[in-house]
Structure formats: C-alpha cells, structure tokens
Amino acid sequence: SPIGSPRFSPSPLPHRQRVVVLSGAHIPLSGRNPMLQEALGIRPHVLVLNKMDLADPRRQPTVLERLKQQGCSHVVFTDCQRDGNVKKIVPLVARLVGDSLRYHRAESTEYSILVIGVPNVGKSSLINSMRRLHLKKGKATTVGGEPGVTKAVLTRIQVCEKPLMYLVDTPGVLPPRLGDLETGMKLALCGAIRDHLVGEDIMADYLLYTLNKHQQFGYVRRYGLTKACDDIQAVLRRVALAQGRTQRVKVLTGTGDVNMTMLNYPAAAYEFLRDFRAGRLGRVTLD
C-alpha cells in the first residue's frame, strides 16, 4: 500500500479470532448491549471501558465488582485521547487466545479482532489509538462526536506488527428495545442516541437531576450559580447568560413589530449537554 496509508489485510485467511467489547467508562453497565452479551455467551472477551477521563475514578472498584458478578473478568479502562492503558489490550488479547485450546490448530498466527459496542463509545478512536501506539501510524477510520459515523463493517485494519493483529471497526448497535427509561436517558446523555430523538430540554433536565444525585456540582461554579439548583429553567438561564446564547425575535405590539433580544433556551440546553460530554462539569459515572 502507499506510504502513510492504512495497511489493510487481503482476503481472509485462517486466523485467531477474538472480540473486544467497547463501552463508556461513564456508562459501564448501561452501555453494554444485552443482546451482544447473550451472543458472546461464556466466550472469553475483553471489555474496554473507554473515556475513563470522563468517569469518576472513585467508582472503579465498585464497577469492577459489578462486572465480575456478571461474568466479565477481563476489563481495561482506556482514554483514547491520551492513549492511556490502550497498550494493555494487545497482550491481554494474545494471552486469551493463547489460553484457548480451540485456536491452537489455526494455520495462521495472525489475530483478527472484532470491535463491537453501542454507538459513540469510541470504537474507531480505539483502533486509531492502537495504530499510533504500535505502528506509529495516523488515523485509519473516521471518528465523530455523535452516533452513526461508522456506517458499515470495514476491512480489517492492522494495528500491531508483533504480534500481527488486525481490528475490524463496526457500526454501533443498540438493542431494538431498551430495558428501561433510565437506561435510555443515560445512553442519550452520552451520545449513543441522537439528541433530537429524545429532546435536548428533556435530556438537560435529566442531566441536572443526575448531577445533583451524584453530588457533582461543577455546574454551579461553571455557570456562576450561588448554590446547587434543581430548577432546570434557572440553570439554563445562567447557561445562556454565561455562554451568550441569545436570539433576536420579533414581538407584535400595538404600535407594530419590535425586535427584542431574548435568551435562547434550546441553545443553552445543547451547551449544557456539550459541557457534560466534554467533562467540563466534572467526572461522573452514571451507573
């Protein structure tokens, strides 16, 4: 392939296969598709909890214990923006494959890894991060801050030379029916569901409730509030004032139309959500 381009594998050969399940560290339980868990069954797999920089580090022991109770013992917390802990994945996958008798008869020694998970948890970012670490290469897949960037299963992309390892990026998959409303709201807050399908105003209200529930009051300092508040309209007013989110509207009066500047509450709700997703309101684990 041309210099600097992704190194793709030719037609599939007999190889050692393994699955990496990706979820968000801030939604370690809600971000796991139960249908994928059922499909994996007891097959060993690696659960990568990405975006650890957004999650509350104090919750890690509790999360690991809950996952262990669910039969998930191979867990890696990562931050693909800084490549944190990503280097642990290749040795762990190689060890799991080596410990499995079913792969000892494979004619090829290369590893082919399928990356699966719900939308917007960083599957493409993980692949790019591993290429940076092990091959010193640039991006091979497109990433984005909203669900639906990866449209189809891509060709295998090489991410490591020794051992020879390929990863396959896949579109995010949500279950056809969510278990409960709160799980759906957590997924929406983290960008796994498009905002307009839920409504930014509803999501902002739930976000405020969640921040107060977890005693994460970073929004008080960021938006200049005097104290914690459970009134979403009051918070959005401060967001609009702090971020300059206003709009010009025409008001019909007895003497004609008058142009007035008003606070843009929908834009303020979007800014509130964006600040949370960027970690500017504190590190929060929603589960």
C-alpha positions in Angstrom: 0.0 0.0 0.0 1.1 3.6 -0.5 3.4 5.1 2.2 1.3 6.5 5.1 -1.9 4.8 4.1 -3.7 2.2 6.4 -2.3 -1.3 6.0 -5.3 -3.5 5.1 -5.4 -7.2 5.1 -6.1 -9.1 1.9 -8.7 -11.8 1.6 -9.5 -13.5 4.9 -7.2 -16.4 5.9 -7.5 -18.9 8.8 -6.7 -16.7 11.8 -7.2 -16.5 15.5 -10.4 -14.5 16.3 -11.3 -12.6 19.4 -13.9 -10.0 20.3 -13.3 -6.7 22.0 -16.5 -5.2 23.5 -16.3 -1.4 24.0 -18.4 0.6 26.4 -18.1 4.0 28.0 -16.4 4.2 31.4 -19.1 6.6 32.5 -21.9 4.1 31.5 -20.1 0.8 32.2 -23.4 -1.1 32.8 -26.0 0.8 30.7 -23.5 1.0 27.8 -23.4 -2.8 27.3 -25.8 -4.1 24.8 -27.5 -7.1 26.5 -28.1 -8.8 23.1 -24.3 -8.8 22.4 -23.7 -10.2 25.9 -26.1 -13.0 25.2 -24.5 -13.7 21.8 -21.0 -13.9 23.4 -22.2 -16.3 26.0 -19.3 -17.7 28.0 -16.7 -17.0 25.3 -13.8 -15.0 26.7 -13.7 -11.4 25.5 -12.1 -8.2 26.6 -14.4 -5.4 27.8 -12.8 -2.0 27.2 -14.3 0.9 29.1 -13.3 3.9 27.1 -13.4 7.6 28.0 -12.1 7.0 31.5 -11.2 10.7 31.7 -14.9 11.4 31.9 -15.7 8.8 34.6 -15.4 9.2 38.4 -12.2 7.2 39.4 -13.6 6.6 42.8 -16.3 4.3 41.3 -13.9 2.0 39.5 -13.7 -0.7 42.3 -17.5 -0.8 42.5 -17.8 -1.1 38.7 -15.2 -3.8 38.5 -17.0 -5.8 41.2 -20.4 -5.5 39.5 -18.9 -6.6 36.1 -17.2 -9.5 37.8 -20.6 -10.6 39.2 -21.9 -10.5 35.6 -19.1 -12.8 34.5 -16.8 -10.2 32.9 -13.3 -10.6 34.3 -11.2 -9.0 31.6 -11.7 -5.3 31.9 -9.5 -2.4 30.7 -10.1 1.2 31.3 -8.8 3.4 28.5 -8.6 7.0 27.3 -8.0 7.1 23.6 -7.3 10.8 23.5 -4.1 10.2 25.5 -3.6 6.5 24.7 -3.9 5.7 28.4 -3.9 2.0 29.1 -4.5 1.1 25.4 -1.2 -0.7 25.4 -2.7 -3.3 27.7 -5.1 -4.6 25.1 -2.8 -6.4 22.7 -1.0 -8.5 25.4 -4.4 -9.3 27.1 -6.0 -10.4 23.8 -2.9 -12.5 22.8 -3.0 -14.2 26.2 -6.7 -15.0 26.0 -6.2 -16.5 22.5 -3.1 -18.5 23.7 -5.0 -19.9 26.6 -7.9 -21.2 24.4 -7.4 -24.7 23.0 -9.7 -24.0 20.0 -7.1 -21.7 18.4 -4.1 -24.0 18.6 -4.9 -25.6 15.3 -5.1 -22.4 13.3 -2.8 -22.3 10.3 -2.1 -18.6 10.6 -0.6 -16.9 13.6 -2.3 -13.6 13.0 -5.0 -12.2 15.2 -8.3 -10.8 13.9 -10.2 -8.8 16.5 -13.8 -7.6 16.1 -14.7 -4.4 18.0 -18.3 -4.1 19.0 -20.4 -1.9 21.2 -23.2 0.7 21.3 -22.8 4.0 19.3 -20.4 6.7 20.2 -18.2 4.9 22.8 -15.0 5.3 20.7 -14.6 2.1 18.7 -12.9 4.0 15.8 -10.9 6.0 18.3 -9.6 2.8 19.9 -8.4 1.5 16.5 -6.6 4.8 15.7 -5.1 4.8 19.2 -3.7 1.3 18.8 -2.2 2.2 15.4 -0.5 5.2 17.0 1.0 3.2 19.8 2.1 0.0 17.9 2.6 1.2 14.3 3.3 4.9 14.7 0.6 5.4 12.0 -2.1 8.0 11.6 -5.9 7.6 11.5 -7.4 4.7 9.6 -11.0 5.3 10.5 -13.3 8.3 10.8 -14.3 9.4 14.3 -17.0 11.8 15.4 -18.8 13.1 18.5 -22.2 11.8 17.6 -23.6 8.3 16.8 -23.7 6.9 13.2 -20.3 8.0 12.0 -19.3 4.4 11.1 -21.9 3.2 8.6 -20.7 -0.4 7.8 -18.3 -3.1 8.8 -14.9 -2.1 7.5 -12.0 -4.0 6.1 -9.6 -5.4 8.7 -7.1 -2.7 9.7 -3.6 -3.6 11.0 -3.0 -2.2 14.5 0.1 -4.2 15.6 3.1 -5.9 13.9 4.3 -8.2 16.7 2.0 -10.0 17.2 0.4 -9.4 13.8 -3.0 -8.1 14.8 -5.9 -6.7 12.8 -9.0 -5.0 14.1 -12.4 -4.6 12.4 -14.4 -1.4 13.2 -18.2 -1.9 13.3 -21.2 0.4 13.5 -22.6 0.9 17.0 -25.5 -1.4 17.8 -28.3 -0.6 20.2 -30.8 -3.2 21.3 -34.2 -2.9 19.5 -35.9 -2.3 22.8 -34.2 -0.7 25.8 -34.8 -2.3 29.2 -36.0 0.8 31.0 -36.4 4.6 30.5 -33.4 5.5 32.8 -31.0 3.3 30.7 -32.2 5.1 27.6 -31.6 8.5 29.2 -28.1 7.5 30.2 -27.3 6.4 26.7 -28.7 9.6 25.3 -26.7 11.8 27.7 -23.5 10.0 26.4 -24.4 10.5 22.8 -25.4 6.9 21.9 -28.8 8.2 20.8 -29.3 11.3 18.7 -30.3 14.3 20.8 -33.3 15.3 18.7 -34.9 11.8 19.2 -35.2 12.5 22.9 -35.2 16.3 23.1 -32.4 18.5 24.4 -34.7 20.1 27.0 -35.7 16.7 28.5 -32.1 15.5 28.5 -30.9 18.7 30.1 -33.5 18.2 32.9 -32.4 14.6 33.5 -28.7 15.7 33.4 -29.3 18.2 36.2 -31.1 15.6 38.2 -28.2 13.2 37.7 -25.5 15.7 38.6 -27.3 16.6 41.8 -27.9 12.9 42.6 -24.2 12.2 42.4 -23.3 15.4 44.2 -21.4 16.7 41.2 -21.8 20.5 41.5 -19.3 21.6 38.9 -22.1 23.3 37.0 -22.5 25.7 40.0 -19.0 27.1 39.5 -19.0 27.0 35.7 -22.2 29.0 35.3 -21.9 31.3 38.3 -24.8 30.0 40.3 -24.8 30.8 44.1 -25.7 27.2 45.0 -26.9 23.8 43.7 -30.3 24.0 42.0 -33.0 21.6 40.8 -34.8 24.0 38.6 -33.6 23.4 35.0 -35.0 26.7 33.7 -32.9 28.6 36.3 -29.8 26.7 35.3 -30.4 27.1 31.6 -30.9 30.9 32.1 -27.4 31.0 33.7 -26.0 28.9 30.9 -27.5 31.2 28.3 -26.1 34.3 30.1 -22.7 32.7 30.6 -22.3 31.4 27.1 -24.0 34.4 25.3 -26.8 32.2 23.9 -29.4 34.8 22.8 -31.7 35.2 19.8 -33.4 38.1 18.1 -37.2 37.8 17.8 -40.0 40.0 16.6 -42.7 40.8 19.1 -46.0 42.1 17.8 -47.2 45.2 19.8 -50.0 47.7 19.4 -47.6 50.1 17.5 -46.0 47.4 15.2 -43.3 44.8 15.3 -40.5 45.3 17.8 -37.2 43.4 17.6 -36.1 42.1 21.0 -33.1 40.1 22.3 -34.2 37.0 24.3 -32.3 34.1 25.9 -32.1 31.0 23.7 -33.0 28.2 26.0 -32.7 25.4 23.4 -29.2 26.5 22.6 -28.4 26.7 26.3 -29.7 23.1 26.8 -27.3 22.0 24.0 -24.4 23.8 25.6 -25.2 22.2 29.0 -25.1 18.7 27.4 -21.9 19.5 25.4 -20.1 20.7 28.6 -21.1 17.5 30.3 -19.8 15.3 27.4 -16.5 17.2 27.4 -16.0 16.7 31.1 -16.3 20.4 31.9 -18.9 19.7 34.6 -16.8 17.1 36.5 -16.1 13.4 36.1 -19.3 11.4 36.5 -20.1 7.7 36.4 -23.8 7.5 35.6 -24.3 3.8 36.6 
